């Protein structure tokens, strides 16, 4: 039997399959779901291993869908086939071994033992030590990464010919729109791919992280994928670094968004200067001056703190409006809670980590939605919104854990409608 040109373990392919299986997800352009893939699992995995080992594996087109962004517009998302996801996971596992020790400690996205909350906590801490922040926005980062420069970075840390072969093929794989139209790709990394995040991290490591460390080591930063902020001692430092970074991005085939990239003053009770921009958004949180109370002296003061952002609350509001369960008056309140609680817990887990007061205010909107549902369901509640709110309060007294957000609120469910805005504007 003729030996394969590439030595790839069958165990690695099977292990990659198990990771894909645990992550679930829909099928790609071939229409093959994970459930259908599992019905002929051994045959599918053998074919994939055989093609990868022989060098004949050709990635199929990537299914392109568009999902709404928090701030409007749509984000292109590529969905590979199940087999392609497994193949990418095999390569990613090898690549991670080489690159994890290379990446900067303040790069938090898609890395083991690091998450968005870690990045937010570190940003909060450093905003107390540094007066100024550069809030970065790289225009269409994933779509504009130059593939030639990216491959040079990969080749620097990978000497496995089969890995380089398939990474380059994945970068070139076309996108298939919902209408069947094929879009050729000469730049960028498709969002939604398994291999994409590690490749994007590698490119920004050389484009930004290592460059900042070499030339501006006195400034600190946090980066989660392409979402990043840089801390500076003075406004002059921030201005100089921002201009230098604009040039650096151009050298790397990227562009800082001229309107969305800004210099921010971290104003609080101890910082008396005035500046037009005193807030920024980072990973779904808005950092800005907020009221805080000293633990021992019980005195109120202005602190620079993160809380759930306005755009995140608008997105949550839109999600509530789209939930069809609220239009089903035939459902029971227990079933209603069962359907929405996983979503509420996700919001509370992520947005309740810092400055819960703002999230608590928002969560009263959920009570409004439940009360409106109850008014449609029960005739005796239709005459008054307050009657429905009081009915909901009675439910809360008997079953305070029914809805996930009731424990967060810790008080009588109210129906006060609030404006989606930060709790306190800077004076």
Secondary structure, 3 states (H helix, E strand, C coil): CCCCCCCCCHHHHHHHHHHHHHHCCCCCCCCCCHHHHHHCHHHHHHHHHHHHHHCCCCCCCEEEEEEECCCCCEEEEEECCHHHHHHHHHHHHHHHHHHCCCCCCCECCCCCCCCHHHHHHHHHHHHHHCCEEEEEEECCHHHHCCHHHHHHHHHHHCCCHHHHHHHHHHHHCCEECCCCCEECCCCCCCCCCCCHHHHHHHHHHHHHHHHHHHHCCCCEEEEECCEEEEEECCHHHHHHHHHHHHHHHHHCCCCECCCCCEEEECCCCCCCCCCCCCEEEECCEEEEEEEEECCCCCCEEEEEEEEECHHHHHHHHHHHHHCHHHHCCCCCHHHHHHHHHHHHHHHHHHHCCCCHHHHHHHHHHHHHHHHHHHHHHCHHHCCCHHHHHHHHHHHHHHCCCCCHHHHHHCCCCCCCCCCCCCCCCCC
